């Protein structure tokens, strides 16, 4: 079975975007969260704030989309499709 690259990449991008957004808002409300501060090394302008959550949402979607597309492309490249008679 082949994966639809665009659909898989879109789903992965949305998932990562929501995950980073919710994690940033949670840490912002709860306080602390030294682990999420490490995203500043990868996402220029990111911080633990509402603006950082929006920026993380955008970065998460873009990177999730790119890696989702790459994963589905490799999956389709490596995977073998069965013929009907087998």
N, CA, C and O atoms as a Maestro MAE file, in Angstrom:
{
 s_m_m2io_version
 :::
 2.0.0
}

f_m_ct {
 s_m_title
 :::
 protein
 m_atom[344] {
  # First column is atom index #
  i_m_mmod_type
  r_m_x_coord
  r_m_y_coord
  r_m_z_coord
  i_m_residue_number
  s_m_chain_name
  s_m_pdb_residue_name
  s_m_pdb_atom_name
  i_m_atomic_number
  :::
  1 25 0.831 -1.173 0.000 1 A "UNK " " N  " 7
  2 3 0.000 0.000 0.000 1 A "UNK " " CA " 6
  3 2 0.879 1.241 0.000 1 A "UNK " " C  " 6
  4 15 1.790 1.367 0.819 1 A "UNK " " O  " 8
  5 25 0.610 2.129 -0.896 2 A "UNK " " N  " 7
  6 3 1.378 3.366 -0.963 2 A "UNK " " CA " 6
  7 2 0.726 4.433 -0.101 2 A "UNK " " C  " 6
  8 15 -0.497 4.495 0.031 2 A "UNK " " O  " 8
  9 25 1.564 5.261 0.474 3 A "UNK " " N  " 7
  10 3 1.071 6.402 1.237 3 A "UNK " " CA " 6
  11 2 0.911 7.603 0.319 3 A "UNK " " C  " 6
  12 15 1.724 7.817 -0.581 3 A "UNK " " O  " 8
  13 25 -0.125 8.378 0.544 4 A "UNK " " N  " 7
  14 3 -0.289 9.639 -0.155 4 A "UNK " " CA " 6
  15 2 0.639 10.646 0.525 4 A "UNK " " C  " 6
  16 15 0.415 11.021 1.677 4 A "UNK " " O  " 8
  17 25 1.668 11.078 -0.180 5 A "UNK " " N  " 7
  18 3 2.693 11.934 0.440 5 A "UNK " " CA " 6
  19 2 2.120 13.236 0.969 5 A "UNK " " C  " 6
  20 15 2.447 13.654 2.080 5 A "UNK " " O  " 8
  21 25 1.272 13.875 0.188 6 A "UNK " " N  " 7
  22 3 0.729 15.167 0.604 6 A "UNK " " CA " 6
  23 2 -0.178 15.028 1.830 6 A "UNK " " C  " 6
  24 15 -0.104 15.838 2.754 6 A "UNK " " O  " 8
  25 25 -1.031 14.001 1.837 7 A "UNK " " N  " 7
  26 3 -1.942 13.797 2.961 7 A "UNK " " CA " 6
  27 2 -1.169 13.435 4.236 7 A "UNK " " C  " 6
  28 15 -1.476 13.940 5.316 7 A "UNK " " O  " 8
  29 25 -0.177 12.567 4.105 8 A "UNK " " N  " 7
  30 3 0.608 12.170 5.268 8 A "UNK " " CA " 6
  31 2 1.417 13.351 5.796 8 A "UNK " " C  " 6
  32 15 1.513 13.547 7.007 8 A "UNK " " O  " 8
  33 25 1.993 14.129 4.900 9 A "UNK " " N  " 7
  34 3 2.775 15.293 5.314 9 A "UNK " " CA " 6
  35 2 1.881 16.327 5.986 9 A "UNK " " C  " 6
  36 15 2.286 16.934 6.977 9 A "UNK " " O  " 8
  37 25 0.692 16.536 5.475 10 A "UNK " " N  " 7
  38 3 -0.244 17.482 6.074 10 A "UNK " " CA " 6
  39 2 -0.664 17.024 7.468 10 A "UNK " " C  " 6
  40 15 -0.711 17.828 8.399 10 A "UNK " " O  " 8
  41 25 -0.965 15.744 7.612 11 A "UNK " " N  " 7
  42 3 -1.350 15.214 8.917 11 A "UNK " " CA " 6
  43 2 -0.200 15.326 9.921 11 A "UNK " " C  " 6
  44 15 -0.424 15.691 11.075 11 A "UNK " " O  " 8
  45 25 1.007 15.022 9.503 12 A "UNK " " N  " 7
  46 3 2.169 15.120 10.382 12 A "UNK " " CA " 6
  47 2 2.437 16.571 10.767 12 A "UNK " " C  " 6
  48 15 2.751 16.862 11.921 12 A "UNK " " O  " 8
  49 25 2.315 17.475 9.806 13 A "UNK " " N  " 7
  50 3 2.519 18.895 10.087 13 A "UNK " " CA " 6
  51 2 1.510 19.430 11.092 13 A "UNK " " C  " 6
  52 15 1.874 20.156 12.017 13 A "UNK " " O  " 8
  53 25 0.259 19.077 10.915 14 A "UNK " " N  " 7
  54 3 -0.774 19.520 11.851 14 A "UNK " " CA " 6
  55 2 -0.530 18.954 13.240 14 A "UNK " " C  " 6
  56 15 -0.663 19.665 14.236 14 A "UNK " " O  " 8
  57 25 -0.174 17.681 13.309 15 A "UNK " " N  " 7
  58 3 0.089 17.043 14.603 15 A "UNK " " CA " 6
  59 2 1.236 17.725 15.346 15 A "UNK " " C  " 6
  60 15 1.116 18.025 16.533 15 A "UNK " " O  " 8
  61 25 2.350 17.971 14.649 16 A "UNK " " N  " 7
  62 3 3.496 18.623 15.286 16 A "UNK " " CA " 6
  63 2 3.179 20.054 15.684 16 A "UNK " " C  " 6
  64 15 3.598 20.513 16.746 16 A "UNK " " O  " 8
  65 25 2.444 20.757 14.842 17 A "UNK " " N  " 7
  66 3 2.085 22.137 15.145 17 A "UNK " " CA " 6
  67 2 1.256 22.218 16.423 17 A "UNK " " C  " 6
  68 15 1.528 23.040 17.297 17 A "UNK " " O  " 8
  69 25 0.247 21.363 16.525 18 A "UNK " " N  " 7
  70 3 -0.612 21.367 17.707 18 A "UNK " " CA " 6
  71 2 0.166 20.939 18.945 18 A "UNK " " C  " 6
  72 15 -0.026 21.499 20.024 18 A "UNK " " O  " 8
  73 25 1.044 19.948 18.795 19 A "UNK " " N  " 7
  74 3 1.822 19.467 19.936 19 A "UNK " " CA " 6
  75 2 2.732 20.558 20.492 19 A "UNK " " C  " 6
  76 15 2.793 20.742 21.708 19 A "UNK " " O  " 8
  77 25 3.431 21.277 19.640 20 A "UNK " " N  " 7
  78 3 4.325 22.340 20.114 20 A "UNK " " CA " 6
  79 2 3.524 23.487 20.710 20 A "UNK " " C  " 6
  80 15 3.919 24.053 21.730 20 A "UNK " " O  " 8
  81 25 2.406 23.838 20.087 21 A "UNK " " N  " 7
  82 3 1.570 24.918 20.595 21 A "UNK " " CA " 6
  83 2 1.042 24.593 21.989 21 A "UNK " " C  " 6
  84 15 1.157 25.410 22.902 21 A "UNK " " O  " 8
  85 25 0.464 23.404 22.157 22 A "UNK " " N  " 7
  86 3 -0.096 23.011 23.454 22 A "UNK " " CA " 6
  87 2 0.993 22.889 24.512 22 A "UNK " " C  " 6
  88 15 0.797 23.311 25.652 22 A "UNK " " O  " 8
  89 25 2.131 22.320 24.152 23 A "UNK " " N  " 7
  90 3 3.232 22.183 25.109 23 A "UNK " " CA " 6
  91 2 3.727 23.553 25.567 23 A "UNK " " C  " 6
  92 15 4.015 23.740 26.749 23 A "UNK " " O  " 8
  93 25 3.827 24.501 24.655 24 A "UNK " " N  " 7
  94 3 4.298 25.843 25.013 24 A "UNK " " CA " 6
  95 2 3.300 26.546 25.920 24 A "UNK " " C  " 6
  96 15 3.693 27.160 26.911 24 A "UNK " " O  " 8
  97 25 2.017 26.466 25.595 25 A "UNK " " N  " 7
  98 3 0.987 27.086 26.440 25 A "UNK " " CA " 6
  99 2 0.968 26.437 27.824 25 A "UNK " " C  " 6
  100 15 0.845 27.132 28.833 25 A "UNK " " O  " 8
  101 25 1.089 25.112 27.878 26 A "UNK " " N  " 7
  102 3 1.099 24.397 29.160 26 A "UNK " " CA " 6
  103 2 2.272 24.843 30.026 26 A "UNK " " C  " 6
  104 15 2.105 25.127 31.212 26 A "UNK " " O  " 8
  105 25 3.444 24.901 29.432 27 A "UNK " " N  " 7
  106 3 4.633 25.311 30.193 27 A "UNK " " CA " 6
  107 2 4.524 26.774 30.596 27 A "UNK " " C  " 6
  108 15 4.965 27.145 31.684 27 A "UNK " " O  " 8
  109 25 3.951 27.604 29.750 28 A "UNK " " N  " 7
  110 3 3.782 29.013 30.065 28 A "UNK " " CA " 6
  111 2 2.849 29.187 31.271 28 A "UNK " " C  " 6
  112 15 3.122 30.006 32.148 28 A "UNK " " O  " 8
  113 25 1.763 28.431 31.318 29 A "UNK " " N  " 7
  114 3 0.812 28.525 32.429 29 A "UNK " " CA " 6
  115 2 1.384 27.906 33.689 29 A "UNK " " C  " 6
  116 15 1.270 28.488 34.768 29 A "UNK " " O  " 8
  117 25 1.999 26.734 33.572 30 A "UNK " " N  " 7
  118 3 2.523 26.014 34.732 30 A "UNK " " CA " 6
  119 2 3.807 26.641 35.261 30 A "UNK " " C  " 6
  120 15 4.059 26.628 36.466 30 A "UNK " " O  " 8
  121 25 4.614 27.187 34.365 31 A "UNK " " N  " 7
  122 3 5.902 27.738 34.774 31 A "UNK " " CA " 6
  123 2 7.001 26.708 34.612 31 A "UNK " " C  " 6
  124 15 6.736 25.506 34.580 31 A "UNK " " O  " 8
  125 25 8.222 27.174 34.511 32 A "UNK " " N  " 7
  126 3 9.365 26.271 34.341 32 A "UNK " " CA " 6
  127 2 9.498 25.838 32.900 32 A "UNK " " C  " 6
  128 15 9.222 26.607 31.979 32 A "UNK " " O  " 8
  129 25 9.916 24.626 32.713 33 A "UNK " " N  " 7
  130 3 10.004 24.067 31.359 33 A "UNK " " CA " 6
  131 2 11.316 24.355 30.664 33 A "UNK " " C  " 6
  132 15 11.331 24.904 29.562 33 A "UNK " " O  " 8
  133 25 12.410 23.992 31.293 34 A "UNK " " N  " 7
  134 3 13.722 24.214 30.680 34 A "UNK " " CA " 6
  135 2 13.906 23.416 29.397 34 A "UNK " " C  " 6
  136 15 14.708 23.785 28.539 34 A "UNK " " O  " 8
  137 25 13.164 22.323 29.267 35 A "UNK " " N  " 7
  138 3 13.320 21.483 28.092 35 A "UNK " " CA " 6
  139 2 12.837 22.192 26.827 35 A "UNK " " C  " 6
  140 15 13.495 22.122 25.789 35 A "UNK " " O  " 8
  141 25 11.703 22.869 26.904 36 A "UNK " " N  " 7
  142 3 11.181 23.550 25.720 36 A "UNK " " CA " 6
  143 2 12.039 24.742 25.311 36 A "UNK " " C  " 6
  144 15 12.016 25.154 24.152 36 A "UNK " " O  " 8
  145 25 12.787 25.291 26.250 37 A "UNK " " N  " 7
  146 3 13.669 26.415 25.916 37 A "UNK " " CA " 6
  147 2 14.714 25.978 24.893 37 A "UNK " " C  " 6
  148 15 15.234 26.804 24.143 37 A "UNK " " O  " 8
  149 25 15.018 24.692 24.862 38 A "UNK " " N  " 7
  150 3 15.988 24.176 23.895 38 A "UNK " " CA " 6
  151 2 15.517 24.345 22.453 38 A "UNK " " C  " 6
  152 15 16.332 24.319 21.530 38 A "UNK " " O  " 8
  153 25 14.208 24.517 22.249 39 A "UNK " " N  " 7
  154 3 13.718 24.745 20.895 39 A "UNK " " CA " 6
  155 2 14.229 26.053 20.317 39 A "UNK " " C  " 6
  156 15 14.210 26.238 19.100 39 A "UNK " " O  " 8
  157 25 14.682 26.957 21.165 40 A "UNK " " N  " 7
  158 3 15.249 28.217 20.684 40 A "UNK " " CA " 6
  159 2 16.484 27.984 19.822 40 A "UNK " " C  " 6
  160 15 16.811 28.805 18.965 40 A "UNK " " O  " 8
  161 25 17.159 26.881 20.047 41 A "UNK " " N  " 7
  162 3 18.341 26.567 19.244 41 A "UNK " " CA " 6
  163 2 17.972 26.213 17.810 41 A "UNK " " C  " 6
  164 15 18.776 26.394 16.896 41 A "UNK " " O  " 8
  165 25 16.751 25.706 17.612 42 A "UNK " " N  " 7
  166 3 16.319 25.271 16.294 42 A "UNK " " CA " 6
  167 2 15.334 26.229 15.642 42 A "UNK " " C  " 6
  168 15 15.327 26.380 14.420 42 A "UNK " " O  " 8
  169 25 14.507 26.873 16.449 43 A "UNK " " N  " 7
  170 3 13.466 27.757 15.936 43 A "UNK " " CA " 6
  171 2 13.823 29.187 16.296 43 A "UNK " " C  " 6
  172 15 13.698 29.590 17.453 43 A "UNK " " O  " 8
  173 25 14.264 29.952 15.317 44 A "UNK " " N  " 7
  174 3 14.676 31.328 15.536 44 A "UNK " " CA " 6
  175 2 13.474 32.155 16.015 44 A "UNK " " C  " 6
  176 15 12.424 32.157 15.372 44 A "UNK " " O  " 8
  177 25 13.632 32.848 17.131 45 A "UNK " " N  " 7
  178 3 12.587 33.701 17.669 45 A "UNK " " CA " 6
  179 2 11.638 33.016 18.634 45 A "UNK " " C  " 6
  180 15 10.791 33.677 19.235 45 A "UNK " " O  " 8
  181 25 11.762 31.698 18.798 46 A "UNK " " N  " 7
  182 3 10.867 30.960 19.678 46 A "UNK " " CA " 6
  183 2 11.168 31.287 21.134 46 A "UNK " " C  " 6
  184 15 12.324 31.499 21.501 46 A "UNK " " O  " 8
  185 25 10.141 31.327 21.954 47 A "UNK " " N  " 7
  186 3 10.293 31.528 23.387 47 A "UNK " " CA " 6
  187 2 9.049 31.014 24.093 47 A "UNK " " C  " 6
  188 15 8.041 30.706 23.457 47 A "UNK " " O  " 8
  189 25 9.130 30.925 25.412 48 A "UNK " " N  " 7
  190 3 7.993 30.474 26.199 48 A "UNK " " CA " 6
  191 2 7.081 31.676 26.443 48 A "UNK " " C  " 6
  192 15 7.172 32.342 27.474 48 A "UNK " " O  " 8
  193 25 6.210 31.938 25.482 49 A "UNK " " N  " 7
  194 3 5.242 33.027 25.545 49 A "UNK " " CA " 6
  195 2 4.141 32.714 24.535 49 A "UNK " " C  " 6
  196 15 4.233 31.747 23.779 49 A "UNK " " O  " 8
  197 25 3.097 33.545 24.533 50 A "UNK " " N  " 7
  198 3 2.036 33.296 23.570 50 A "UNK " " CA " 6
  199 2 2.549 33.497 22.142 50 A "UNK " " C  " 6
  200 15 2.193 32.742 21.238 50 A "UNK " " O  " 8
  201 25 3.377 34.508 21.949 51 A "UNK " " N  " 7
  202 3 3.987 34.713 20.635 51 A "UNK " " CA " 6
  203 2 4.867 33.546 20.237 51 A "UNK " " C  " 6
  204 15 4.893 33.142 19.074 51 A "UNK " " O  " 8
  205 25 5.593 33.002 21.212 52 A "UNK " " N  " 7
  206 3 6.422 31.829 20.956 52 A "UNK " " CA " 6
  207 2 5.587 30.607 20.618 52 A "UNK " " C  " 6
  208 15 6.000 29.764 19.822 52 A "UNK " " O  " 8
  209 25 4.399 30.513 21.233 53 A "UNK " " N  " 7
  210 3 3.499 29.400 20.926 53 A "UNK " " CA " 6
  211 2 3.005 29.484 19.488 53 A "UNK " " C  " 6
  212 15 2.919 28.472 18.793 53 A "UNK " " O  " 8
  213 25 2.681 30.697 19.045 54 A "UNK " " N  " 7
  214 3 2.241 30.888 17.660 54 A "UNK " " CA " 6
  215 2 3.385 30.582 16.695 54 A "UNK " " C  " 6
  216 15 3.190 29.920 15.675 54 A "UNK " " O  " 8
  217 25 4.579 31.071 17.030 55 A "UNK " " N  " 7
  218 3 5.743 30.795 16.192 55 A "UNK " " CA " 6
  219 2 6.062 29.304 16.184 55 A "UNK " " C  " 6
  220 15 6.414 28.756 15.140 55 A "UNK " " O  " 8
  221 25 5.943 28.637 17.338 56 A "UNK " " N  " 7
  222 3 6.142 27.196 17.411 56 A "UNK " " CA " 6
  223 2 5.113 26.435 16.599 56 A "UNK " " C  " 6
  224 15 5.415 25.388 16.027 56 A "UNK " " O  " 8
  225 25 3.890 26.965 16.548 57 A "UNK " " N  " 7
  226 3 2.832 26.378 15.730 57 A "UNK " " CA " 6
  227 2 3.237 26.395 14.257 57 A "UNK " " C  " 6
  228 15 3.065 25.407 13.544 57 A "UNK " " O  " 8
  229 25 3.768 27.516 13.817 58 A "UNK " " N  " 7
  230 3 4.191 27.656 12.420 58 A "UNK " " CA " 6
  231 2 5.395 26.765 12.125 58 A "UNK " " C  " 6
  232 15 5.399 26.009 11.153 58 A "UNK " " O  " 8
  233 25 6.422 26.864 12.982 59 A "UNK " " N  " 7
  234 3 7.612 26.022 12.787 59 A "UNK " " CA " 6
  235 2 7.248 24.538 12.849 59 A "UNK " " C  " 6
  236 15 7.731 23.743 12.042 59 A "UNK " " O  " 8
  237 25 6.405 24.171 13.797 60 A "UNK " " N  " 7
  238 3 6.005 22.769 13.934 60 A "UNK " " CA " 6
  239 2 5.312 22.251 12.697 60 A "UNK " " C  " 6
  240 15 5.554 21.122 12.270 60 A "UNK " " O  " 8
  241 25 4.440 23.079 12.109 61 A "UNK " " N  " 7
  242 3 3.758 22.649 10.891 61 A "UNK " " CA " 6
  243 2 4.744 22.478 9.741 61 A "UNK " " C  " 6
  244 15 4.708 21.478 9.024 61 A "UNK " " O  " 8
  245 25 5.621 23.458 9.572 62 A "UNK " " N  " 7
  246 3 6.572 23.399 8.449 62 A "UNK " " CA " 6
  247 2 7.485 22.189 8.581 62 A "UNK " " C  " 6
  248 15 7.639 21.419 7.632 62 A "UNK " " O  " 8
  249 25 8.091 22.017 9.749 63 A "UNK " " N  " 7
  250 3 9.016 20.891 9.919 63 A "UNK " " CA " 6
  251 2 8.292 19.552 9.920 63 A "UNK " " C  " 6
  252 15 8.806 18.571 9.383 63 A "UNK " " O  " 8
  253 25 7.106 19.500 10.517 64 A "UNK " " N  " 7
  254 3 6.322 18.267 10.478 64 A "UNK " " CA " 6
  255 2 5.929 17.898 9.061 64 A "UNK " " C  " 6
  256 15 5.971 16.727 8.685 64 A "UNK " " O  " 8
  257 25 5.545 18.902 8.267 65 A "UNK " " N  " 7
  258 3 5.182 18.656 6.866 65 A "UNK " " CA " 6
  259 2 6.382 18.119 6.087 65 A "UNK " " C  " 6
  260 15 6.265 17.140 5.349 65 A "UNK " " O  " 8
  261 25 7.526 18.763 6.258 66 A "UNK " " N  " 7
  262 3 8.734 18.340 5.524 66 A "UNK " " CA " 6
  263 2 9.120 16.915 5.891 66 A "UNK " " C  " 6
  264 15 9.340 16.089 5.005 66 A "UNK " " O  " 8
  265 25 9.206 16.612 7.188 67 A "UNK " " N  " 7
  266 3 9.617 15.278 7.602 67 A "UNK " " CA " 6
  267 2 8.558 14.229 7.312 67 A "UNK " " C  " 6
  268 15 8.892 13.075 7.042 67 A "UNK " " O  " 8
  269 25 7.294 14.604 7.364 68 A "UNK " " N  " 7
  270 3 6.231 13.676 6.984 68 A "UNK " " CA " 6
  271 2 6.304 13.318 5.515 68 A "UNK " " C  " 6
  272 15 6.106 12.162 5.141 68 A "UNK " " O  " 8
  273 25 6.591 14.314 4.672 69 A "UNK " " N  " 7
  274 3 6.716 14.064 3.240 69 A "UNK " " CA " 6
  275 2 7.922 13.167 2.965 69 A "UNK " " C  " 6
  276 15 7.836 12.227 2.174 69 A "UNK " " O  " 8
  277 25 9.040 13.462 3.621 70 A "UNK " " N  " 7
  278 3 10.250 12.640 3.431 70 A "UNK " " CA " 6
  279 2 9.998 11.202 3.878 70 A "UNK " " C  " 6
  280 15 10.390 10.256 3.195 70 A "UNK " " O  " 8
  281 25 9.340 11.041 5.035 71 A "UNK " " N  " 7
  282 3 9.055 9.695 5.531 71 A "UNK " " CA " 6
  283 2 8.173 8.925 4.555 71 A "UNK " " C  " 6
  284 15 8.464 7.773 4.230 71 A "UNK " " O  " 8
  285 25 7.094 9.557 4.085 72 A "UNK " " N  " 7
  286 3 6.188 8.854 3.171 72 A "UNK " " CA " 6
  287 2 6.863 8.567 1.822 72 A "UNK " " C  " 6
  288 15 6.587 7.540 1.203 72 A "UNK " " O  " 8
  289 25 7.732 9.455 1.369 73 A "UNK " " N  " 7
  290 3 8.473 9.213 0.136 73 A "UNK " " CA " 6
  291 2 9.380 7.997 0.290 73 A "UNK " " C  " 6
  292 15 9.423 7.130 -0.584 73 A "UNK " " O  " 8
  293 25 10.112 7.939 1.419 74 A "UNK " " N  " 7
  294 3 10.980 6.785 1.671 74 A "UNK " " CA " 6
  295 2 10.174 5.507 1.841 74 A "UNK " " C  " 6
  296 15 10.576 4.447 1.360 74 A "UNK " " O  " 8
  297 25 9.044 5.600 2.519 75 A "UNK " " N  " 7
  298 3 8.179 4.440 2.716 75 A "UNK " " CA " 6
  299 2 7.719 3.885 1.366 75 A "UNK " " C  " 6
  300 15 7.751 2.677 1.134 75 A "UNK " " O  " 8
  301 25 7.296 4.783 0.491 76 A "UNK " " N  " 7
  302 3 6.854 4.352 -0.835 76 A "UNK " " CA " 6
  303 2 8.011 3.827 -1.679 76 A "UNK " " C  " 6
  304 15 7.821 2.930 -2.501 76 A "UNK " " O  " 8
  305 25 9.188 4.370 -1.484 77 A "UNK " " N  " 7
  306 3 10.357 3.941 -2.232 77 A "UNK " " CA " 6
  307 2 10.808 2.545 -1.798 77 A "UNK " " C  " 6
  308 15 11.142 1.704 -2.633 77 A "UNK " " O  " 8
  309 25 10.813 2.313 -0.503 78 A "UNK " " N  " 7
  310 3 11.308 1.043 0.039 78 A "UNK " " CA " 6
  311 2 10.247 -0.048 -0.012 78 A "UNK " " C  " 6
  312 15 10.545 -1.202 -0.321 78 A "UNK " " O  " 8
  313 25 9.003 0.325 0.295 79 A "UNK " " N  " 7
  314 3 7.921 -0.663 0.351 79 A "UNK " " CA " 6
  315 2 7.620 -1.238 -1.010 79 A "UNK " " C  " 6
  316 15 7.734 -0.562 -2.033 79 A "UNK " " O  " 8
  317 25 7.236 -2.494 -1.007 80 A "UNK " " N  " 7
  318 3 6.876 -3.159 -2.254 80 A "UNK " " CA " 6
  319 2 5.364 -3.387 -2.249 80 A "UNK " " C  " 6
  320 15 4.784 -3.819 -1.253 80 A "UNK " " O  " 8
  321 25 4.763 -3.092 -3.360 81 A "UNK " " N  " 7
  322 3 3.317 -3.291 -3.480 81 A "UNK " " CA " 6
  323 2 3.046 -4.699 -3.965 81 A "UNK " " C  " 6
  324 15 3.681 -5.174 -4.906 81 A "UNK " " O  " 8
  325 25 2.086 -5.375 -3.310 82 A "UNK " " N  " 7
  326 3 1.716 -6.726 -3.710 82 A "UNK " " CA " 6
  327 2 0.829 -6.673 -4.941 82 A "UNK " " C  " 6
  328 15 0.015 -5.766 -5.114 82 A "UNK " " O  " 8
  329 25 1.012 -7.672 -5.787 83 A "UNK " " N  " 7
  330 3 0.149 -7.780 -6.951 83 A "UNK " " CA " 6
  331 2 -1.135 -8.505 -6.533 83 A "UNK " " C  " 6
  332 15 -1.162 -9.171 -5.498 83 A "UNK " " O  " 8
  333 25 -2.184 -8.377 -7.326 84 A "UNK " " N  " 7
  334 3 -3.474 -8.926 -6.955 84 A "UNK " " CA " 6
  335 2 -3.477 -10.432 -6.775 84 A "UNK " " C  " 6
  336 15 -4.195 -10.930 -5.907 84 A "UNK " " O  " 8
  337 25 -2.737 -11.154 -7.526 85 A "UNK " " N  " 7
  338 3 -2.735 -12.617 -7.471 85 A "UNK " " CA " 6
  339 2 -1.952 -13.191 -6.313 85 A "UNK " " C  " 6
  340 15 -1.994 -14.403 -6.104 85 A "UNK " " O  " 8
  341 25 -1.263 -12.408 -5.573 86 A "UNK " " N  " 7
  342 3 -0.376 -12.946 -4.514 86 A "UNK " " CA " 6
  343 2 -1.004 -12.872 -3.171 86 A "UNK " " C  " 6
  344 15 -0.396 -13.279 -2.181 86 A "UNK " " O  " 8
  :::
 }
 m_bond[343] {
  # First column is bond index #
  i_m_from
  i_m_to
  i_m_order
  :::
  1 1 2 1
  2 2 3 1
  3 3 4 2
  4 3 5 1
  5 5 6 1
  6 6 7 1
  7 7 8 2
  8 7 9 1
  9 9 10 1
  10 10 11 1
  11 11 12 2
  12 11 13 1
  13 13 14 1
  14 14 15 1
  15 15 16 2
  16 15 17 1
  17 17 18 1
  18 18 19 1
  19 19 20 2
  20 19 21 1
  21 21 22 1
  22 22 23 1
  23 23 24 2
  24 23 25 1
  25 25 26 1
  26 26 27 1
  27 27 28 2
  28 27 29 1
  29 29 30 1
  30 30 31 1
  31 31 32 2
  32 31 33 1
  33 33 34 1
  34 34 35 1
  35 35 36 2
  36 35 37 1
  37 37 38 1
  38 38 39 1
  39 39 40 2
  40 39 41 1
  41 41 42 1
  42 42 43 1
  43 43 44 2
  44 43 45 1
  45 45 46 1
  46 46 47 1
  47 47 48 2
  48 47 49 1
  49 49 50 1
  50 50 51 1
  51 51 52 2
  52 51 53 1
  53 53 54 1
  54 54 55 1
  55 55 56 2
  56 55 57 1
  57 57 58 1
  58 58 59 1
  59 59 60 2
  60 59 61 1
  61 61 62 1
  62 62 63 1
  63 63 64 2
  64 63 65 1
  65 65 66 1
  66 66 67 1
  67 67 68 2
  68 67 69 1
  69 69 70 1
  70 70 71 1
  71 71 72 2
  72 71 73 1
  73 73 74 1
  74 74 75 1
  75 75 76 2
  76 75 77 1
  77 77 78 1
  78 78 79 1
  79 79 80 2
  80 79 81 1
  81 81 82 1
  82 82 83 1
  83 83 84 2
  84 83 85 1
  85 85 86 1
  86 86 87 1
  87 87 88 2
  88 87 89 1
  89 89 90 1
  90 90 91 1
  91 91 92 2
  92 91 93 1
  93 93 94 1
  94 94 95 1
  95 95 96 2
  96 95 97 1
  97 97 98 1
  98 98 99 1
  99 99 100 2
  100 99 101 1
  101 101 102 1
  102 102 103 1
  103 103 104 2
  104 103 105 1
  105 105 106 1
  106 106 107 1
  107 107 108 2
  108 107 109 1
  109 109 110 1
  110 110 111 1
  111 111 112 2
  112 111 113 1
  113 113 114 1
  114 114 115 1
  115 115 116 2
  116 115 117 1
  117 117 118 1
  118 118 119 1
  119 119 120 2
  120 119 121 1
  121 121 122 1
  122 122 123 1
  123 123 124 2
  124 123 125 1
  125 125 126 1
  126 126 127 1
  127 127 128 2
  128 127 129 1
  129 129 130 1
  130 130 131 1
  131 131 132 2
  132 131 133 1
  133 133 134 1
  134 134 135 1
  135 135 136 2
  136 135 137 1
  137 137 138 1
  138 138 139 1
  139 139 140 2
  140 139 141 1
  141 141 142 1
  142 142 143 1
  143 143 144 2
  144 143 145 1
  145 145 146 1
  146 146 147 1
  147 147 148 2
  148 147 149 1
  149 149 150 1
  150 150 151 1
  151 151 152 2
  152 151 153 1
  153 153 154 1
  154 154 155 1
  155 155 156 2
  156 155 157 1
  157 157 158 1
  158 158 159 1
  159 159 160 2
  160 159 161 1
  161 161 162 1
  162 162 163 1
  163 163 164 2
  164 163 165 1
  165 165 166 1
  166 166 167 1
  167 167 168 2
  168 167 169 1
  169 169 170 1
  170 170 171 1
  171 171 172 2
  172 171 173 1
  173 173 174 1
  174 174 175 1
  175 175 176 2
  176 175 177 1
  177 177 178 1
  178 178 179 1
  179 179 180 2
  180 179 181 1
  181 181 182 1
  182 182 183 1
  183 183 184 2
  184 183 185 1
  185 185 186 1
  186 186 187 1
  187 187 188 2
  188 187 189 1
  189 189 190 1
  190 190 191 1
  191 191 192 2
  192 191 193 1
  193 193 194 1
  194 194 195 1
  195 195 196 2
  196 195 197 1
  197 197 198 1
  198 198 199 1
  199 199 200 2
  200 199 201 1
  201 201 202 1
  202 202 203 1
  203 203 204 2
  204 203 205 1
  205 205 206 1
  206 206 207 1
  207 207 208 2
  208 207 209 1
  209 209 210 1
  210 210 211 1
  211 211 212 2
  212 211 213 1
  213 213 214 1
  214 214 215 1
  215 215 216 2
  216 215 217 1
  217 217 218 1
  218 218 219 1
  219 219 220 2
  220 219 221 1
  221 221 222 1
  222 222 223 1
  223 223 224 2
  224 223 225 1
  225 225 226 1
  226 226 227 1
  227 227 228 2
  228 227 229 1
  229 229 230 1
  230 230 231 1
  231 231 232 2
  232 231 233 1
  233 233 234 1
  234 234 235 1
  235 235 236 2
  236 235 237 1
  237 237 238 1
  238 238 239 1
  239 239 240 2
  240 239 241 1
  241 241 242 1
  242 242 243 1
  243 243 244 2
  244 243 245 1
  245 245 246 1
  246 246 247 1
  247 247 248 2
  248 247 249 1
  249 249 250 1
  250 250 251 1
  251 251 252 2
  252 251 253 1
  253 253 254 1
  254 254 255 1
  255 255 256 2
  256 255 257 1
  257 257 258 1
  258 258 259 1
  259 259 260 2
  260 259 261 1
  261 261 262 1
  262 262 263 1
  263 263 264 2
  264 263 265 1
  265 265 266 1
  266 266 267 1
  267 267 268 2
  268 267 269 1
  269 269 270 1
  270 270 271 1
  271 271 272 2
  272 271 273 1
  273 273 274 1
  274 274 275 1
  275 275 276 2
  276 275 277 1
  277 277 278 1
  278 278 279 1
  279 279 280 2
  280 279 281 1
  281 281 282 1
  282 282 283 1
  283 283 284 2
  284 283 285 1
  285 285 286 1
  286 286 287 1
  287 287 288 2
  288 287 289 1
  289 289 290 1
  290 290 291 1
  291 291 292 2
  292 291 293 1
  293 293 294 1
  294 294 295 1
  295 295 296 2
  296 295 297 1
  297 297 298 1
  298 298 299 1
  299 299 300 2
  300 299 301 1
  301 301 302 1
  302 302 303 1
  303 303 304 2
  304 303 305 1
  305 305 306 1
  306 306 307 1
  307 307 308 2
  308 307 309 1
  309 309 310 1
  310 310 311 1
  311 311 312 2
  312 311 313 1
  313 313 314 1
  314 314 315 1
  315 315 316 2
  316 315 317 1
  317 317 318 1
  318 318 319 1
  319 319 320 2
  320 319 321 1
  321 321 322 1
  322 322 323 1
  323 323 324 2
  324 323 325 1
  325 325 326 1
  326 326 327 1
  327 327 328 2
  328 327 329 1
  329 329 330 1
  330 330 331 1
  331 331 332 2
  332 331 333 1
  333 333 334 1
  334 334 335 1
  335 335 336 2
  336 335 337 1
  337 337 338 1
  338 338 339 1
  339 339 340 2
  340 339 341 1
  341 341 342 1
  342 342 343 1
  343 343 344 2
  :::
 }
}
